[in-house]
Amino acid sequence: MNRPVRVRRTPLLALGAAVVAVVAALVAWRSSAPASRPDLRVVGAYVPRPASPDVAAAYFTVVDDGGAGDELTGVASDVAAETMMHRSTGRTMEMVGSVPIPAKGRLVFRPGGYHVMLEKPVRSLRPGDHVTLTLRFRRSAPITVRAPVEPIGYRPDGT
C-alpha cells in the first residue's frame, strides 16, 4: 500500500522564499521609478573658426539621462575672459541668464538657436586647436569639455 508522501516545509525555506520575493519586487520597482536627480553629459562640443578675431561662438548638446532635469546657468572658457549665453530667433539675438534642461531630454546649442559667445579671445583660434569650456548648472556639478576648433561654416551633421 502506497502511503502519501508528506512534504514538510521548514520555516527557513519559507523565509528564504519571502526574501527572494521582496528583493525581486524592489528591483522591479526601482527600475521603473524615475531617477530623482539629473544625470548630465555634454556631447558634440565645437567652436567654428571665427570670421572675426573679436568674437567666437561655441556649440554643444547637454543630455540629461536622469529624471529630474536641471538648468544651465553659465559657461566659462579658457580663451575668453567674458562668455555669454545667447538665443537667436530669426534676426534677433538676446542674452540669456540660464536655460532649462528637460529630464530625460536634450538642450542643444547650435547655429540659429542657443549658443555661447566667446568675447575677445585671448589667442587666435584655428582648426585643430581646442577650447576648454566649463558648463555650470543649478543642481549638478560643473562639466568641463574640450571643444575642437573647426573650419568656418562647419556643421556637425554635414549640412
Secondary structure, 3 states (H helix, E strand, C coil): CCCCCCCCCCHHHHHHHHHHHHHHHHHHHHHHCCCCCCCEEEEEEEEECCCECCEEEEEEEEEECCCCCEEEEEEEECCCCEEEEEEEECCEEEEECCEEECCCCEEEECCCCEEEEEECCCCCCCCCCEEEEEEEECCCCCEEEEEEEECCCCCCCCC
